[in-house]
Amino acid sequence: MSAKIEAIAKEDETICRLLSVPGIGPLGATALVAAAGDGKQFRKARDMNRPGFTGE
C-alpha cells in the first residue's frame, strides 16, 4: 500500500508541493488532496476548519 501511495504522490503536482512542508509525508499529503481537492471551494484557509469538513 505504501508503494502505491508514494507512486501517486510523485505524479501529482499538488501533492509534491505539500511534501515540501515539514511534517507532511506521502500519506498525509495524499489524504489532504483527496479530502480537499484543489481547495477552490474555500475562500480562505480558515474555511477548511469549519465543522463538517474535518469530521467535527
N, C-alpha and C positions, 0 to 999 in steps of 0.2 A: 504494500500500500504506500509506503514511504517513497519508493522509487517513482510511482505514478504521480504522486503529488509534486515531487521535485521536477518531473518532466513537464507537468502542466505549468508550474511556476516559471520555468525557463522560457516558455513560449509566450507568456502573457506580459505585455509591457507594463501594465498597471501593477501586477504582482512583482515584477522586477524592481519597480520603483519602491514599493512597500518594503522589499527585502533590504533596502539600503537604510531603513530606520533601525537603530539599535534595539534589540529585543524582539523584533518581529522575524519569525522564521517562515519557511515554506508553508507549514500548516496554517499558521495564523493569517498570513497574507492571503492564501487561497480561500480560507473561510470568510475573511472580511470582504473580498471581492465577490464571493458567492452570495453573501448577505446584502451587500450594499450596491453591487453593480458598479456603475461609473460614478455614482454619488450625485448625479444631477438632480435627483429628487429632493435633495437637501439644500435649503437656501443658505444655511451656514453650518459650520461643524457641530455646533450645539444641538441642532435638529436631529442629528444622528443618535443622540442620547435620549430622545423622547420615549415615554412609556409605549410599549408595544414593539418597538424596533429591537431593543436589547433584551427582550424577554421579561420585562418588569410587569 
